[in-house]
Amino acid sequence: MAGERSPLLAHGVFSVVADNGDSRRGSSAAGDSSSKANPRTLNTFFGVIVPTILSMFSIIIFLRTGFVVGHAGLLQGLLMLGVAYFIISLTILSICAISTNGAVQGGGAYFMISRSLGPEFGGSIGLMFFLAKVCACGVYVLGLVEAILNIFGQDAAVGMAQGIRVLPQGYWFSVLYSSVLLLLCLVVCLVGAHIYAKASFITLLVVTVAVLSILISPLIVGPRHFNLTHMLDHNHTITQGVYTGFNSSTLASNLGPGYSLDYSTNKMMSFSTVFAVMFTSCTGIMAGANMSGELKNPSVAIPKGTIIAVLYTFIVYVLLFLLLSSTCDRLFLINDYAVFQRINIWPPFVIVGVYCASLSAAMCSMIGASRILHALAVDQLFGLPLAPAAITSSSGNPWVSVLYTWALVQCTLFAGQLNVIAGLVTVFYLLSYAAVDLACLALEWASAPNFRPTFQLFSWHTCLLGMLSCLVMMFVINAVYSSASIVMLLLLLLFLHYRSPTSSWGYISQALIFHQVRKYLLMLDSRKDHVKFWRPQVLLMVSNPRSSCQLISFVNQLKKGGLFILGHVQLGDLDMLPTDPVQQQYNFWLSLVDKLDVKAFVDLTLSPSVRQGTQHLLRITGLGGMKPNTLVLGFYDNCYPEDYLLQDAAFCEGADKGSGSLAGSEGDHFGVDLPSLQAHFPPVRHTESPRFLQPDEYVGIISDAVKMGKNVCLARYFFQLPPEGKATSAKSGDSSDTIDVWPSNLLSADGSDSFADVCSLFLLQMACILNMATRWRRARVRIFLCVEAESGDQGWLAKEERFRELLGKLRIRATIKIVALDRVVRLLRGTDSTASPVASEEFLSAVNSLIKEHSISAAVRFLYLPRPPADSGQSQQYLAQLDAVTQGLGPTLLIHGLTPVTCTEL
């Protein structure tokens, strides 16, 4: 992706260690030892199985398995284990699918989600996953302190003859010991994650030996009794625990639940609190997937290795659950976290296993959290606060993000007890797993051709079920934590959406939208169109946006949720050009649309003439049932337009960055900044500029549209319309905020009789639609009925009454004004009533004066546009008449409607 300008995709190799990998290194890091050799050196066992098992065999297997069985009983304990592994198994299917669709690089779950769902969702979930790793690191450190104090604490339980009990105990002492151990982890992480990577296999051997010693101990060790001492409210309590060896009575008594007080927190346990503690043992399933950049064959190693590791840990947990429920009574399990140590053939096996597993898991979590934070910083999603976390050492170690992580983990240590923050860790992990399932679900639903993972054992059903299971279990565990985490996620989503971070990753939302739009477009059958649901679908032809911005904004208000397309014809012949010049212009036009904040599409074409190009656009623009039914053109006159882009501060340097994302030199997300936007569009037409469009061609465009059955609107003087941001709010009764409609054909001899034909009703409908727009909602609609009041025929009174009745049926609220047309009609007919009417200059001037007399103060006017002449030789005369009638009126829309758009039926 060397051609990308976005900082979100870095180049080179991403080295991943343990659960979340080593630092992100660029292509310039050629001096790093890992980049000199082939980075893909790890096989399935060392690259996936070892880190995954180590991540799942943490402190929980040694210090909390008895706690789970003692409180929940064997049956509910196995149910918890089954539910937990069912959830993570569904998530594993999603992980395998995503990771085998492309290399997963530094950042783990964050990388998967952000590259699938986009920066907003990926960044917010990534930060939540980082916090989960931070809390998990705190859990492992506190568990290690707990294990150390069981041996070396001064208040060791009665009956423990081993150990040198020299360490004082208490809350602040626990914080002190935790801080010292965390400092050790910090030193290792600052030196480099490769130290941890080299020791991971040895650590796995030690843990495996400890687990094997636990499994064979009941075959050798006989029944025992233990006195268990605890401090509650400054009083010592002594409980007797019994180890019976394999015993059917012991198994029967441990089948059901027996929830009671937890001796470390003095809180009542329940299914949800015990499940929260147990689920922390299932939070390392992404360790292997994050190693894809280091694996020889990731598409095979990740699914195979992850599934093998999860099956192995599941079998071990089931065996341990059965062992404990068959050999230890409930009081023993509930009141002693170190039950495995007491019943072991040689307790140091368990002690060393606890220390190795806890320290390994703590360092793994710190390394993983720091790599997630580093990935977030490199991607620049959260700006300045995380900017220092992108700094790395010469070897590529992100030492600043390690310091960030260390400081946050230190804060979690003040909780003092493992069980206190276990629920929070579980909720954060479940939310992250739900997001991975959502990412895979979105990719599957989008049906993108490039989503073809080599791992096929998944479907959208497994993704959806996995996501829902995670969300349900979140609230089962802790509704408060779950609600708070979701609120935090939504706030982060809003923050990142407001920041609009630059991304070249591709957006899954675009793929999903495309999929749904295509489906609904096929369902949108033009044969089922009905006049009740008609709305304008406008093609606005724009020669130069510099002089058309007010008109673009006005048509955006006029469309009423319909299709709005900006069309432009580039003159030229593709046969004479090396490449299509139109394709390079789309980004500039789309950036203009963003800046004007209008809901419009852009369609450009290359054609030898404007008329031919407009024909192309009228025929092929749109898709299915969404095709333009109305053509809007600027008026053809000799006035010289003003440059709107130079007048509006939003298009000038230093514009507010939050308003359009184009300010400054950074530009928008697609490489268009204000200087380039200003430079792209040519200057407005001036006295020496040639006219690319002749009058007969302009009238020909109108004729072509009419022949194609399109409604036509000619817009004049809309540069006088104040910009939307500067417009004053409309007030009832203010004559400057009126929409005036002249439904009669004023250039016809029988114009007074034409106010109820299809074209006239189209004018009324368009005025009514404009009156629904937010800016024009309080404007008043006035309809001017032109009548011959002096003719002696009082039929116009009946016509007026019928027209009022029609407005009532059409639910159009408007004021009707009667305008006498007698003097104007006499000018048109002349003294010889038998001759054909001729529109003289005097007549046209009289029509213009009549409109000015009644509508000079209107905000916008809607006039009847006569049908263009069939003879192209009369084009000049046709335009001259329109120019004379509309001269000096202000914003005016001449409309020729062909489509029946009104309906009086329900």
N, C-alpha and C positions, 0 to 999 in steps of 0.2 A: 504494500500500500504506500509506496514511496512517494506517490504524487499527492497524497492528502496533506492538507494544511492544518488539520485539526490536531491539537495536542493530546486528544483522548486516546489515539492509537499510537503507541510507541513501537519502535522497530526493534528487531533483534530478538534475543532469547529471553524468555521469562523462566527463571529457575525457581522451582517450588520445592520446599522442604517440609516434611511432616504434613501438618494439616493445611497450611496455607502458604507454604513455600518461602523461598528466599527472595531477595529483592529483585525488583524489575530493573533489567539492565538494557541499555540501548545498544545499538549496533556499534557504537564507538568503543565499547568495553572489550576490545579485542585482547587487551592485556590480561583480562581475568582468566584464571586457570581453567574455569569451567567452560569458557567460550573458545579456548584454543583447541580443545578436543571436541569430539562429537558429543553434544549435550544429551543425546538420547542413548543413554548407557544402561538404564535400569530395566530389569526384567520384571515380570509380574510379582514375584515374591518380594523382592527388596523394594520395588517401587510402589506397590499397592498393598499387599497383604500385611507387611510389617508395620507401616505407619498407621494403617486402619485398625489393626488389632491393638497396637499400643494406645491409640486414641480412645478405644472403647474399653480397654482394661485399665481403667484409671483407679483412683482411690476408692470408687464405689464398690468394686468387686471384693476388696479386702475389708473395708470398714462399714459398709452399709448393706451388704447382702443379708446378714442376720437381722438387721433392723427391718428390712422389707418383709422377710418371712415371719418375723416375730409379730409384727403389727397386722399384716394383711393375711397371714396364714398361707398355706401352700396353694390352695385353689385360687384365691384372689391374687396371690403373688404371681402364679403362672398366667393368670388373666392379664395382669399388668404387663408382664413380660411379652405376652402375645400381642397385646394392643400396641405396645411400644415398637416391637419389631415389625408388626403389620404396617404401622405408619412409616417407619424408616425404610421398609422394603418398597413401598410404593414410591417414596421419594428417591430411593436408589435407582428405580427404573427410569425416573425422569433425569437423574444425574447421568446415568449411562447413556441415555438418548442424546442429551445436550452435549456431553463431553465427547461423544463419538461423531458429532457433526462438525467438529473443528477443535483445534487444540485449546484447552483451557489454560490460561496463563495466570500470572500473579494476581492474587486477589480472591481466588476460590469462588465462593458463592456470589460474591459481589461481581466478579467478572462474568459469570454465567448469566446472572439476572440482568445486569446492565447492558450486555451485548445482545440480549434477547428482548428485553422490555423497554430499553432506552435509558437515558441518563437519570431522569426523574425517579423512576421506580427503582432502578439499580442503585442509585446513590443513596436513597433513603433506606432501602433494605440493607445495603452494604454497611451503612453506619450502624444499623441495628445489629447486624451480625458481628460487627466489630465490638459493640458493647456486650454481646453474648460471650464473645471470646474473652473479653476483659473480666467479666464476672466469673466465667469458668476458670480462668487462671486463679482468681481469688479463692474459688471453691477448692481447687487442688492444693493450694498453699495452706489454707486453713485445715484441710484434711491431713496434710503432712505434719503440721504442728500438733494436731490432735494425736497422731500416731506417735510422735516423739514424746509427748507428755505422758502417754500411757506407759512408757518405759522409764523415762528419766524425770518425771514430775514428782515433786515432794509429796503430793497428796495421792499417791498411787493407791489403787484399790487393795484392800486387804486380801491376802492370798497370793499376791504377785511377788515372788521371791527374786525374780530376775531384775536386772537393771540397776543403774546407779542413780538414785533419786535425789538429784542435786538441783534441778530446775524449779524455781518458784512458779506457782500457778496463779492465775487470775486474769481478768479481762485485759488489762494493760500489758501484762507479761505475754499474753497470747498475741497481742498486736505487735509487740516488740519482736518476738520470735518469728512471726510471719514476715515482718519487714526485713529481718536479716536474711531469711530464705529467699524472699523476693529480690533482695539485692544480689544474691548469688545468681539467680536467674538472669537478672539484668546484665551482670558481668559477662555471662556466657553469650547472651544475645548480642551484646556490643562487640565482643570478639568476633562473632560470626556464627551463623546457623550451621556451618559445616561441622562444628564440634558436636552438636546434637545429632546431626545426621550420621556421623561416624559411629556414635555410641548407641544408635537406635537398635541395631541387631543384638548387641550384647545385652541391652536392657530387656529386649524381648525374651532372650534366653533366661535371664534371671526371673522375670515374671512367670514364664512358663514353668520353671522349676518350682517356684512358690505355689503355683496352682496345682501342679502334680502332687506336691507334698500334702496339700489340703485334701485332695481326692483319696490318697492312700492312707491318711492318718486314721480314719475310723476303723480300718482293718487291723490296726496295730495298737492304738491307744484304747485302754479300757475305760469303764465308767468313772466319772469324777464328780465331785461337788466343789463349788466355788462360792466364796463370800464376796459379794459385790458391794462396794462402798461408794456412795455419791453424796455430794454436798447440795442440799436443798434448803434455802432460806437460812444459811449459816448453821445448819444442822446436818450431822452425818446420818445417813440412812443405810442400813445394811440389808441386802437382799441375797437370798441363796439361789445360785444357778446350778442346774443339774445337767451333766452330760451323760447320757445313757448308752451311747453307742447305738448301733442300728436296733430299733425297737418299734414294733408295730403300734404299741400304745402311745408312744411319743408321736408317731406319725399321725395317728387318729386325732390326738389332742391338738395338733398343729394344722389340721386341714382348714378349719374355719378362721375368720378374722378375730382379732382381739385388740382393737385399737385402744391405746391408753396414752398416758403422758410421756412425752419424750424427756428423758432425764437431762439432756443437755440444754434444752430450751424451756422446759417446764410448760410446754404447750400440748394441747390435746391433738393427737394425730388422727387423720382420716384417710380415705382412699386417695383423695386428690393430693394431700401433702406428701404421702408416702410415694405416690406415683411420680410426683415432681422430683423427689430425691433419686428414685430409681432411674428416671429417664435421662439423667445427666450421664449415665453410662452409655447412652446410645447416640451421643452427639459428635462422634468422630468419623461419621460415614463419608465425609468429603475428603478425607486425607489422601486417598488414592486418586480420586478424580483430579485433584489439584496438582498431581505429579505428571500430568499428560505431556508437558513439555520436556520431561526427562525420560519418558518411557520409549523403549525401542518400538513397540507396537501398541500405541495407546488404545486403538479401537478394539483390541482383543484384551489387553491387560486390565483396563478399567472395569469393564463388566465382570470379567472372570475373577479378578483379584478382589474386588469389593464384595461380590456375592459370596466367595469362599470365606473371606474374613468375617462377614456378618453371620454366616451359618456356623462357623467355628465358635464365635463368641456366644451365639444363642445356645448351642449345645452345652458349652461350659457353664453358662448361667443356669440352665435347666438342671444339670447335674448337681450344681452347688445348692440350688433350692431344694432338691430332693434329699441331698445329704444332710442339710441343716434341719429340715423338718422331721427327719427320721432319727436324729441323734441328740438334739438339744431341746430342752423344755422351753416354753414360751418366755418365762421370766428371765432365763439366761439370755435369750436372743434379744429381748427388749432392753435389758439393762446393761449390756456390754457390747460396744461396737467392735471390740477386739476379740470376738469369739473365735475366729479362725486361729489367732495366735495361741489362745489358751488350749485348744484341743489338738494342736499340731504336734507331730512326732518330734519336731525340733523347732521351737518358736522362732529362732532367728531366720528361718526360711521365709516366714511371713513378714517379719520385721523388715528384712532387706527388700522383699517384694513390694511392700507398702512404700518404702522410701523411694525405690527406683521408679515405681509406677507414678507416684505423686509428683516427684521432681520432673520426670519425663513429661507428664501431662501438663504441668505448669509451664515448663519451657516451651512445649509445643504450642500451647495457647498464646503465650506471649509473642512467640515468633509469628504465629498465624495472624494475631490481631495487628501486630505492627505492619505486616505485609498488606493487610486489607487497608489500613490507614494510609500506607504509602501509595497504594493503588488509587485511593480516593484523591490524595494530594496531587499525584501525577496527572490525573484526569481533570483537575482544577474545578471540581464540582462545587466545593464549599468556599472557594475564594481564599482570601488572605488568612483566616484563622488556621487553615491546614497547610498553607503554602510551605512553611519550614519543613513539614513532614516529607516533602519530596526530596530533601537533601540526602545524598548517600555518600558513603566513604569511597575511597579509590577502588576498593574491592567490590563495591556495589551494595554494601550493607546499609540499609536505611536507618542509621543510628538515631536520627531525630525522632522518627516515628516510634522507635523503641523506647525513647525517653517519654514520649507522650503516653504510650501504653503503660509503662511502669508507673507513672504518676496516677493514672486512673485506677490501675489495679490496687495501688496503695490505698486509695480511697475505699475500695470495696472491703479491704481487710478490717476496717473498723466495725464491720458487722459482727466479727468475733466468733461466729459459729457457722459451720458449713451449711446446716439445714436452713439457716435464715435466708441465704441468697440462692439456694438451690432452685426454688420456685421461679425466681426471676430469670435465672439462666435457662431453665426449661422453656419458659414462655418465649424468650428471645429466639431460641433455637427453633422452636415450633413455627414461629412466624417466618423465619428464614427458610425453613423447609417448605412451608406453604407457598412462599414466593418462588422457589425453584419449581414446584409442581405447577404453579401458575404460568411460569415462563415456558415450560414444556407444553402445557395445555394451549397456550396462545400460539406457539409455533405449529402445533398440530392442527388447530382450528384454522389458522391462516392458510394452510395448504400451500405454502411457498415451495416452488420447485427445488430450491436449494436446501430445503430442510429434508435431508435424506440420511439420517444417522445409520451407521452400520449395525447398531444395536436395535433390534426390532421387537423385543419382548415388552412392548408397552402400547398403550392406546390412550385416547383422550379420556376414556372411562377411568383408567388407573390414575391419571393425572388429577382429574376432578375429585375422585374419591380420596386421594392422598391429601389434596389441599383442604377439602372439607374436614377430613379426620384431624388434621393438624389444628385447624381453627376451633373445632369442637373441644379437643383435648386442652387447648389453651384455656378456655373458660371453665372447664372442669377442674383444672389445676388451681387456677387463681383468677377469678373474674376481674378483680381490681387491677392486677398486673396486666392482664390481657387487654382490658379496656384502655389502660394508660399507654400500653405499647402501640395499640392501633391508633390512638389519638396522636401519639408522637410520630408515628409513621405518616399520618395524613398531614401533619404540620410540616414535616420534612418534604413531603411531596409538593405541597404548596410553595414552600420556600424555593425548591429547585425549579419548579415550573415558573415562578416569578423571575428567577435568575436567568432562565432560558439558556442553560449551558450549551456551548457549541458541541456538536456531536456529528461524527461521520460513521457511526456504527450501524445506521439503519434503525428504523423504528418499527417494532412489531405492530404498533397501533396502525401504521400506514397499511401494512399487509392485511390486518383484520378489517380495516375500513374498506380496502379494495375488495376483499372477499364478500363483505356484506353488500356493498354498493352494487357490485356485479349481480348478485342474487336479486336484489330488489329492482334493479333496472330491467332485468328479464321479466319481473312480475309487473312492471309498469307498462301496461299495454295501451298504446295510443288509440287502439280501436274502442277502448272503454272510456275515453274522455267524455266528460259531460260539462255542459255550460255552467252548472252549479259550482263546479270546482275549478273553473278557469282562473288562471292567474297569468300575469304578464311574464314572458320569458324573453329577455331583451338581449339583442346583439347591438352593442353600441360601437359604431365605427369611429376610431380615434386616429387622427392624422398625426398629432403631436400632443402628448400629455401636458406639455408646458402650458398650453392654452385651454385645456379641457378638464382640469381637475374639478372645478365647481360642477360641471355637467356630469362627470363621473359620480360625484357624491350625490347629486340630485337623483340620477337614475337608480342609484343604490337604494334610495328611499322609496322610489316608485315601484320597485320590483315585487314587493309584498311576498317575500319568501320564495319568489320564483327564480328561475335561472337568469344569471347576469353574466354576460360574456363581453369582454373588451376585445374588439377585433381591430387588426391593423394590417394593411397591405404594404409590403415592401416591394417597390418596383424593381424588376430585374428578370433575367432569364437564366434558369438553372443550367441550361446547356452552355452558357457562356461563362460560368463561374466554376472555380475548383471545388468549392464546398457550399453548403446551404448556409447563407448568412443569417437566416431566421433563427436557427437553433441556438445561436450564441446570444440572442436578445431576450430569451424567455426569462432568465434570472433577473434582468433589469426590470422588466415589466411586472414580474411577480413581487419584486421588492417594492415597486411603486404601489402596487395593490396593498401590500402590508402597511406601507407608510400612510396611505390614505384611509386605511382601516375600512375598506369596503369588502363585501362578500362577493367577489367576482372571479371568474375564470379568465384566462387569457388565451386567445387563439390568433396566431400570426400566420401569414401566408406570403408566398413569393409569386408575383404575377406581373406580366408585361403592362397591365393597366389596372387602375383602381377599380373600374367597373367589373372586370373579369375576376379580380381577386375577391370583390364583395359577393359576386355570384357563387364563387367557391365556398366562401364562409357560410352564406345562407343555406347552401345545400348540405354541407358536410359537418358543420359545427353542431355539437351536441351528440347525444347517444340515446337510442331507443325513444322512450317517451319524453326525454328531456332535450328538446330542440327548440331553438328560438322561434317565437311566433310574432315578434315585433322588432322592427329595425329602427334604430335611432341614429340620425345623422345630424351633424352640426350644420348650421345654415350657411348657404353659399352667398357670401356678400364680399364687399371690397374693404371692409374695415380691417384694421391690423390689430391682432390680439395682443394682450399683455402676457408677460412671462410669470405664471403663477409660482413656479418653482423658485424664483428669485425673491418673491414677495413673502412667502410663508416661512416663518422662522423654523418650522419643523424640518424644512429641507435645507437648512443652512448648518454650517459647522457649529458645534457646541449645543445642538438640540438635545433635549432631555433623553438620556439613554434609556430610560424606562418606558418612553412613549412609543418608540418604533424600532429599537434595536439597530438603528443605522448610524447613530451618532458616532463621531470620532473616527479614528482610522481603522478600528477593528471591523467595522461593517456589520452586516447581518451574518446569519449562519451559512450563507452561501457565497461569500466573498464579494458582496456588493456594499461598498461604503458610499457615503454621501458624495464625495468628489467624483467617483466613477459614475454614480447615478446621474449627477448633474451633467457630466461630460458626455454621457451616452446619447441623450436626446438632443436633437439639433435645435438651434435657436428658432424662435418664433418667426413667422413670416413678416417681412418688412417690405418697403417700397421697391427694392431691387430684387426681391425674391421671385423666382419663376413660379407660375401656377401649374402644379402637376395634374390638376383636375379641371377640365373645361366644362362650361355650363351644360352643353348637350350630354356629356358623360354623366354629370351629376343627376340630371333629370332622368337619364337612362337608368341609373341605379334605382331611383324611385319607381320607375316603370317596371323594372325587373322584379322588385320586391312585391309589387302589386300583382304581377302575373303569377308569382309563386305563392300567392295567398297570404302574404305577410302584411301585418299592420305596419304603417310607416309613421314616424314622428320626426319632425324637423325642429331642432332646438336653436333658438336665437337669443342672444343677449344674456346667456346664463353666466357669463363672466361677471355680470353685475350682481349676481346672487352672493350675499356674504357667505364666507366659509362657515361650515357648521359650527366650528368651535367659537366663532366670533359673533354668531347670530344671537340677537337678543331673544329672550323667551317671549313666546306669543302670549298675548293677553286678549281676553274676550272683549269684543267691541273696538279693537284697534283696527282701523281700515287698512293699515299697511300689512296686516296679516290676513289677507283674504286670497282665496283661490277662485278666480273668475273663469267661468265656462261660457263660451259662445257656441252653442250647438248648431247654429244655422250656418249654411254655406253662404257667406256674405258676398261671394263673387258670382253667385247665380241669380238669375232674374226671379226665380221662385224660391229664393233662400228662406223666406219666412215660413215656407211650408215644410222645411227639411229638418226640423228640430227633433224628430222622433224616428229617424231612419237608423240603420245599423251603425253608421259612422257617428251619428250624434250620440247614440247610447254608449258607444265606445268611449267618447269623450267624457261622458258623465261617470262611467265606471273608473276611468283613469284618475279623474279628480277625486272620486270617493276613496280610491286606494291611497292616493297621496295624503288625504285627510286622516288616514289611519296611521301614518308614520308618526314616530315619536315627536319629531321636530314640528310637524304640521298638525298635531292632534287638536290643538286649540284654535287653529285657523278656521275662519268661516268660509263656507262654499256659497258662491253667488252664481246663479244661472241667469243669463240675459236672453230673453225671448224677443226676437225681432218680429214685429208685426206691422201691417199696413193699416193703421188705425183710421186714416182719412178716406179709405176706399168706399165707405158707406156700407160695406159688408161687415156685419158684427160676428162673423164666424170665428174670428180669432179669439173671442171670449170663450167660446166652447172649446177651442183647441187648448187654451190656457187651462181651462178646468180639467180637460182630459190629461194634460201634462202633469198637473198637480196630483191627480189621481195616480198617474204612472209612477211618480216619484215616491208616493206613499207605498205602492206595491213593491217598489225596488228598495225600500228602507233607506233612501238617500235623504239625509237632512241637509237642506239647502234653502237659501232665500231666492225667490224668483223675482227678477226685475223685468219689467216690460219696457222695451225700447222701440220707439216709433221709427220705422225704416222708410217712410214715404218719400222723403226728400232724396234719399240715396237711391231708391229704386227709380225715381224719375230721371236721375242723372244717367242711370244705366240704360233705360229704355229710350230716352230721348223723346223728341216730339212726335216721331213717327212710330206709332205703337206696332205697326205691321212689320217693321224691319227687325232683323236679328239683333239682340242686345250686344252692345260693344262696350268693354270695360275701358273707358277713357281715363286719362290721368286725373281728371276732375273727379270722376267717380271713385277711383282708388284713394284719392286724397280725402274724399268725404268719408269713406269707410274707415280709414285710419283715424280721422278726427273723431268719428263716432265712438270708436273703441277707446281712444284716449280720454274722451269726455267722461266715460263711465268707469274705465278700468286703469287709469293712469297710476293710481295709488296701490294697485294690487301687487301682491308678492310674486304671483305667477299667473299666467293666462293660458287657457286652453282654447285654441281656435280650430275651426274646421278646415282641413286641408283638402282642396279640390283634387280630383283625380288628374294625374299628369296627362298632357295631350298625347294622342297616338302618333301624331306627326312630329318627328324630331326637329323639324324646322321651326316649331313654335316653342322650343325649350327656352330660348332667350326671353320671349314674351311672358312665358309662365313664371319664370324666376323674377322678372321685373314686377309682375303683379304681386307676387308674394312679398317682395322687398318693399313695395310701396305700402301695402296694407299693414305690415308689421313695423314700419320705420319708427324708431324711437319709443317703442312700447315698453321696453324692459323685458325681463325673462318671459319668454313666450314659447309655447309648444304647439306647433301645427300638427294636427293628427288626422290621418286617414285610416279609419278602422274598417276592416273587412270581416272580422270575426264576431259572431253573436256572443255577447259576454254577459248579458243580463238575464235573470230568471226570476219570475214571480212565484214559482211553485216552491213548496217545501222540499 
